[in-house]
Amino acid sequence: MSDQSSGAIAGARALLGRAVRSGVVRTRRRLADLSPQEALRARRDLDDALVQVPGLAAVRDRMGAIEAAHTADHEDYCARIGHPVHAASLELVGLLLGLCETAEPARVVDLGSGFTSFALRRHAASVDGLEVHSVDDNAEWLEKTRAYLAEKGLSDANLHHWPAFGAADRKGAFDLVLHDMGFMDTRFRELEPVLDLARPGGLVILDDMHKPDYRAKALDVVARRGHACFSLKALTRDTLTRYAYLVVI
């Protein structure tokens, strides 16, 4: 057998292996999505959160209108800039901006730059006193975000690369934090520093909590730190089964 043929067979096997592993992961996530335990938690947590998180009922009522207002831009972004699997969902944008409207934070940071950076800055352009920061662990992607903001005529101030941003003393500096940064191993590794960014009483949104391994580890960290945490699956589940949790610091 020629080296070329051997290489082709090895490549085919590698592709098949990746496909099988990907299928296993998708199956596990689908089963987790259908889990009665998680469905029960989603209903229970939403009821509790609507009582315990001021303004969340108003956020729920506003999310549909916010999502509709961003649909065209989101479709354009997914077509030209970021793949829909990686771009923030419209449901996440609805939650994020709904909290901005109702909680009226003075300082917001989104970790994992992209469409949320655009949505936050467009919102901030019409709100006095809202300071928005965006952070990414990928310097190249951060520059893509900068270019997209410039294309849309929005400010590119306060764009940060995570190593420098995370090393600075910003403990308790933000009222609202979105954690959607990097691959899942990075996201978990940096979870505690990210939680530290929120002030006491501040809010942290943890996206991609549909991934059962990450969810279990993240909830262990949040519980150990004594923070209240609510599944917002009922509000934020998208067509890819992604959804978010809300942490109250």
C-alpha positions as a Markdown table, in Angstrom:
| # | Residue | x | y | z |
|---|---|---|---|---|
| 1 | Met | 0.0 | 0.0 | 0.0 |
| 2 | Ser | 1.4 | 3.4 | -0.9 |
| 3 | Asp | 2.1 | 6.1 | 1.6 |
| 4 | Gln | -0.6 | 8.2 | -0.1 |
| 5 | Ser | -3.2 | 5.5 | 0.3 |
| 6 | Ser | -2.2 | 4.9 | 3.9 |
| 7 | Gly | -2.5 | 8.6 | 4.6 |
| 8 | Ala | -5.9 | 8.7 | 3.0 |
| 9 | Ile | -7.1 | 5.8 | 5.1 |
| 10 | Ala | -5.7 | 7.4 | 8.3 |
| 11 | Gly | -7.4 | 10.6 | 7.4 |
| 12 | Ala | -10.7 | 8.9 | 6.8 |
| 13 | Arg | -10.5 | 7.1 | 10.1 |
| 14 | Ala | -9.7 | 10.3 | 11.9 |
| 15 | Leu | -12.8 | 12.0 | 10.4 |
| 16 | Leu | -14.9 | 9.0 | 11.3 |
| 17 | Gly | -13.6 | 9.1 | 14.8 |
| 18 | Arg | -14.4 | 12.8 | 15.2 |
| 19 | Ala | -17.9 | 12.2 | 13.7 |
| 20 | Val | -18.6 | 9.4 | 16.2 |
| 21 | Arg | -17.3 | 11.4 | 19.2 |
| 22 | Ser | -19.4 | 14.4 | 18.0 |
| 23 | Gly | -22.5 | 12.2 | 17.7 |
| 24 | Val | -21.9 | 10.9 | 21.2 |
| 25 | Val | -21.6 | 14.4 | 22.6 |
| 26 | Arg | -24.7 | 15.6 | 20.9 |
| 27 | Thr | -26.7 | 12.6 | 22.1 |
| 28 | Arg | -25.6 | 13.1 | 25.7 |
| 29 | Arg | -26.6 | 16.8 | 25.5 |
| 30 | Arg | -29.9 | 15.9 | 24.0 |
| 31 | Leu | -30.6 | 13.4 | 26.8 |
| 32 | Ala | -29.6 | 16.0 | 29.3 |
| 33 | Asp | -31.9 | 18.5 | 27.7 |
| 34 | Leu | -34.8 | 16.1 | 28.0 |
| 35 | Ser | -33.9 | 15.1 | 31.6 |
| 36 | Pro | -37.0 | 15.4 | 33.8 |
| 37 | Gln | -34.7 | 16.6 | 36.7 |
| 38 | Glu | -33.4 | 19.5 | 34.7 |
| 39 | Ala | -36.9 | 20.3 | 33.3 |
| 40 | Leu | -38.2 | 20.4 | 36.9 |
| 41 | Arg | -35.3 | 22.6 | 38.0 |
| 42 | Ala | -36.0 | 25.0 | 35.1 |
| 43 | Arg | -39.6 | 25.4 | 36.1 |
| 44 | Arg | -38.8 | 25.7 | 39.8 |
| 45 | Asp | -35.9 | 28.1 | 39.3 |
| 46 | Leu | -37.8 | 30.4 | 37.1 |
| 47 | Asp | -40.6 | 30.7 | 39.6 |
| 48 | Asp | -38.1 | 31.4 | 42.4 |
| 49 | Ala | -36.1 | 33.8 | 40.3 |
| 50 | Leu | -39.2 | 35.8 | 39.3 |
| 51 | Val | -39.7 | 36.4 | 43.1 |
| 52 | Gln | -36.1 | 36.9 | 44.2 |
| 53 | Val | -34.6 | 38.8 | 41.3 |
| 54 | Pro | -36.0 | 42.3 | 41.1 |
| 55 | Gly | -37.2 | 43.2 | 37.6 |
| 56 | Leu | -36.9 | 39.8 | 36.1 |
| 57 | Ala | -40.6 | 39.6 | 35.4 |
| 58 | Ala | -40.3 | 42.8 | 33.4 |
| 59 | Val | -37.3 | 41.3 | 31.6 |
| 60 | Arg | -39.4 | 38.3 | 30.6 |
| 61 | Asp | -42.0 | 40.6 | 29.2 |
| 62 | Arg | -39.5 | 42.6 | 27.2 |
| 63 | Met | -37.4 | 39.7 | 25.8 |
| 64 | Gly | -39.5 | 39.0 | 22.7 |
| 65 | Ala | -39.5 | 42.7 | 21.6 |
| 66 | Ile | -35.7 | 42.9 | 22.1 |
| 67 | Glu | -35.1 | 39.7 | 20.2 |
| 68 | Ala | -37.2 | 40.9 | 17.3 |
| 69 | Ala | -35.4 | 44.2 | 17.2 |
| 70 | His | -32.1 | 42.4 | 16.8 |
| 71 | Thr | -33.1 | 39.6 | 14.4 |
| 72 | Ala | -31.9 | 41.2 | 11.2 |
| 73 | Asp | -28.5 | 42.2 | 12.6 |
| 74 | His | -28.2 | 38.7 | 14.2 |
| 75 | Glu | -28.8 | 37.0 | 10.9 |
| 76 | Asp | -26.3 | 39.3 | 9.1 |
| 77 | Tyr | -23.7 | 38.6 | 11.8 |
| 78 | Cys | -24.1 | 34.9 | 11.6 |
| 79 | Ala | -23.9 | 35.0 | 7.9 |
| 80 | Arg | -20.8 | 37.1 | 7.6 |
| 81 | Ile | -18.9 | 37.2 | 10.9 |
| 82 | Gly | -19.6 | 34.3 | 13.4 |
| 83 | His | -21.0 | 30.9 | 13.0 |
| 84 | Pro | -24.5 | 30.5 | 14.6 |
| 85 | Val | -23.1 | 27.7 | 16.8 |
| 86 | His | -20.7 | 30.2 | 18.4 |
| 87 | Ala | -22.6 | 33.5 | 18.1 |
| 88 | Ala | -24.7 | 34.5 | 21.1 |
| 89 | Ser | -28.4 | 33.5 | 20.7 |
| 90 | Leu | -31.1 | 36.0 | 20.3 |
| 91 | Glu | -32.6 | 34.7 | 23.6 |
| 92 | Leu | -29.3 | 35.5 | 25.4 |
| 93 | Val | -29.4 | 39.0 | 23.9 |
| 94 | Gly | -32.9 | 39.4 | 25.1 |
| 95 | Leu | -32.0 | 38.5 | 28.6 |
| 96 | Leu | -28.8 | 40.6 | 28.6 |
| 97 | Leu | -30.5 | 43.8 | 27.3 |
| 98 | Gly | -33.6 | 43.2 | 29.4 |
| 99 | Leu | -31.5 | 43.2 | 32.5 |
| 100 | Cys | -29.8 | 46.3 | 31.3 |
| 101 | Glu | -33.2 | 48.0 | 30.9 |
| 102 | Thr | -34.6 | 46.9 | 34.2 |
| 103 | Ala | -31.6 | 46.7 | 36.6 |
| 104 | Glu | -30.0 | 49.8 | 35.0 |
| 105 | Pro | -26.4 | 48.7 | 35.7 |
| 106 | Ala | -23.7 | 51.4 | 35.5 |
| 107 | Arg | -20.9 | 49.0 | 34.4 |
| 108 | Val | -21.4 | 45.9 | 32.3 |
| 109 | Val | -18.8 | 43.4 | 30.9 |
| 110 | Asp | -19.3 | 40.7 | 28.4 |
| 111 | Leu | -16.6 | 38.0 | 28.4 |
| 112 | Gly | -16.6 | 36.5 | 24.9 |
| 113 | Ser | -16.7 | 39.4 | 22.5 |
| 114 | Gly | -19.0 | 39.4 | 19.4 |
| 115 | Phe | -22.6 | 40.0 | 18.9 |
| 116 | Thr | -23.3 | 40.8 | 22.5 |
| 117 | Ser | -20.6 | 43.5 | 22.3 |
| 118 | Phe | -22.5 | 45.0 | 19.4 |
| 119 | Ala | -25.9 | 44.7 | 21.2 |
| 120 | Leu | -24.6 | 46.2 | 24.4 |
| 121 | Arg | -22.9 | 49.1 | 22.7 |
| 122 | Arg | -26.0 | 49.9 | 20.6 |
| 123 | His | -28.0 | 49.9 | 23.8 |
| 124 | Ala | -25.4 | 52.1 | 25.6 |
| 125 | Ala | -25.5 | 54.7 | 22.8 |
| 126 | Ser | -29.1 | 55.6 | 23.9 |
| 127 | Val | -28.5 | 55.3 | 27.7 |
| 128 | Asp | -26.6 | 57.9 | 29.7 |
| 129 | Gly | -24.0 | 56.6 | 32.1 |
| 130 | Leu | -23.7 | 53.0 | 30.9 |
| 131 | Glu | -20.1 | 51.8 | 30.6 |
| 132 | Val | -19.6 | 48.7 | 28.6 |
| 133 | His | -16.5 | 46.5 | 28.5 |
| 134 | Ser | -15.9 | 43.5 | 26.3 |
| 135 | Val | -13.2 | 40.9 | 26.8 |
| 136 | Asp | -11.9 | 37.9 | 24.8 |
| 137 | Asp | -9.2 | 35.3 | 25.3 |
| 138 | Asn | -8.6 | 35.3 | 21.6 |
| 139 | Ala | -6.8 | 38.4 | 20.4 |
| 140 | Glu | -7.6 | 37.8 | 16.7 |
| 141 | Trp | -11.3 | 37.5 | 17.5 |
| 142 | Leu | -11.2 | 40.6 | 19.5 |
| 143 | Glu | -9.9 | 42.5 | 16.5 |
| 144 | Lys | -12.8 | 41.0 | 14.4 |
| 145 | Thr | -15.2 | 42.4 | 17.0 |
| 146 | Arg | -13.4 | 45.8 | 16.8 |
| 147 | Ala | -13.8 | 45.8 | 13.0 |
| 148 | Tyr | -17.5 | 44.9 | 13.3 |
| 149 | Leu | -18.2 | 47.6 | 15.8 |
| 150 | Ala | -16.5 | 50.1 | 13.5 |
| 151 | Glu | -18.6 | 48.9 | 10.6 |
| 152 | Lys | -21.7 | 49.5 | 12.7 |
| 153 | Gly | -20.5 | 53.0 | 13.8 |
| 154 | Leu | -20.3 | 52.0 | 17.4 |
| 155 | Ser | -17.6 | 52.7 | 20.0 |
| 156 | Asp | -14.7 | 50.2 | 20.2 |
| 157 | Ala | -13.6 | 51.6 | 23.6 |
| 158 | Asn | -13.0 | 49.1 | 26.4 |
| 159 | Leu | -12.1 | 46.1 | 24.3 |
| 160 | His | -9.7 | 43.9 | 26.4 |
| 161 | His | -7.6 | 40.8 | 25.9 |
| 162 | Trp | -8.3 | 38.5 | 28.8 |
| 163 | Pro | -4.8 | 37.9 | 30.1 |
| 164 | Ala | -4.3 | 41.6 | 30.8 |
| 165 | Phe | -7.9 | 42.2 | 31.9 |
| 166 | Gly | -7.9 | 39.3 | 34.3 |
| 167 | Ala | -4.6 | 40.2 | 35.8 |
| 168 | Ala | -5.9 | 43.7 | 36.8 |
| 169 | Asp | -7.6 | 44.3 | 40.1 |
| 170 | Arg | -11.3 | 44.6 | 39.1 |
| 171 | Lys | -12.9 | 42.7 | 41.9 |
| 172 | Gly | -16.4 | 43.9 | 42.4 |
| 173 | Ala | -16.1 | 46.4 | 39.6 |
| 174 | Phe | -19.2 | 45.4 | 37.6 |
| 175 | Asp | -23.0 | 45.3 | 38.1 |
| 176 | Leu | -23.7 | 42.8 | 35.3 |
| 177 | Val | -21.3 | 40.2 | 33.9 |
| 178 | Leu | -21.8 | 37.8 | 31.0 |
| 179 | His | -19.5 | 34.8 | 30.9 |
| 180 | Asp | -19.4 | 33.3 | 27.4 |
| 181 | Met | -15.7 | 33.3 | 26.8 |
| 182 | Gly | -13.6 | 30.7 | 25.1 |
| 183 | Phe | -13.8 | 26.9 | 24.9 |
| 184 | Met | -15.3 | 25.2 | 27.8 |
| 185 | Asp | -12.1 | 24.2 | 29.6 |
| 186 | Thr | -11.1 | 27.9 | 29.5 |
| 187 | Arg | -14.5 | 29.0 | 30.6 |
| 188 | Phe | -14.4 | 26.7 | 33.7 |
| 189 | Arg | -10.8 | 27.6 | 34.5 |
| 190 | Glu | -11.6 | 31.3 | 34.6 |
| 191 | Leu | -15.0 | 31.0 | 36.3 |
| 192 | Glu | -14.0 | 32.1 | 39.7 |
| 193 | Pro | -12.1 | 35.2 | 38.5 |
| 194 | Val | -15.1 | 36.0 | 36.4 |
| 195 | Leu | -17.5 | 35.7 | 39.4 |
| 196 | Asp | -15.2 | 38.0 | 41.3 |
| 197 | Leu | -15.8 | 40.8 | 38.8 |
| 198 | Ala | -19.4 | 41.3 | 40.0 |
| 199 | Arg | -20.1 | 43.5 | 43.0 |
| 200 | Pro | -22.1 | 42.1 | 45.9 |
| 201 | Gly | -25.7 | 42.0 | 44.7 |
| 202 | Gly | -24.5 | 42.1 | 41.1 |
| 203 | Leu | -25.6 | 39.6 | 38.5 |
| 204 | Val | -23.6 | 37.0 | 36.4 |
| 205 | Ile | -25.0 | 35.3 | 33.4 |
| 206 | Leu | -23.5 | 31.9 | 32.7 |
| 207 | Asp | -24.2 | 30.8 | 29.1 |
| 208 | Asp | -24.0 | 27.4 | 27.5 |
| 209 | Met | -25.2 | 25.6 | 30.6 |
| 210 | His | -26.9 | 23.0 | 28.4 |
| 211 | Lys | -23.5 | 21.2 | 28.5 |
| 212 | Pro | -23.9 | 18.8 | 31.4 |
| 213 | Asp | -20.3 | 18.4 | 32.3 |
| 214 | Tyr | -19.7 | 22.1 | 32.4 |
| 215 | Arg | -23.0 | 22.8 | 34.2 |
| 216 | Ala | -22.2 | 20.3 | 37.0 |
| 217 | Lys | -18.7 | 21.7 | 37.6 |
| 218 | Ala | -19.9 | 25.4 | 37.4 |
| 219 | Leu | -22.8 | 24.8 | 39.8 |
| 220 | Asp | -20.4 | 23.2 | 42.3 |
| 221 | Val | -18.2 | 26.3 | 42.2 |
| 222 | Val | -21.2 | 28.6 | 42.6 |
| 223 | Ala | -22.6 | 26.6 | 45.5 |
| 224 | Arg | -19.3 | 26.4 | 47.3 |
| 225 | Arg | -19.1 | 30.2 | 47.1 |
| 226 | Gly | -22.6 | 30.5 | 48.5 |
| 227 | His | -24.2 | 32.4 | 45.6 |
| 228 | Ala | -27.9 | 32.1 | 44.6 |
| 229 | Cys | -28.2 | 30.5 | 41.2 |
| 230 | Phe | -31.2 | 30.0 | 38.9 |
| 231 | Ser | -31.7 | 28.1 | 35.7 |
| 232 | Leu | -33.2 | 30.3 | 33.1 |
| 233 | Lys | -33.7 | 27.5 | 30.6 |
| 234 | Ala | -37.4 | 28.4 | 30.3 |
| 235 | Leu | -36.4 | 31.9 | 29.1 |
| 236 | Thr | -33.2 | 31.4 | 27.2 |
| 237 | Arg | -33.3 | 27.9 | 25.5 |
| 238 | Asp | -32.6 | 28.4 | 21.8 |
| 239 | Thr | -33.0 | 26.1 | 18.8 |
| 240 | Leu | -29.5 | 24.6 | 19.5 |
| 241 | Thr | -30.7 | 23.8 | 23.1 |
| 242 | Arg | -28.4 | 26.3 | 24.6 |
| 243 | Tyr | -29.5 | 28.2 | 27.7 |
| 244 | Ala | -28.2 | 30.3 | 30.5 |
| 245 | Tyr | -28.2 | 30.4 | 34.3 |
| 246 | Leu | -28.3 | 33.6 | 36.4 |
| 247 | Val | -26.0 | 33.9 | 39.5 |
| 248 | Val | -26.7 | 36.6 | 42.1 |
| 249 | Ile | -23.5 | 37.5 | 43.9 |
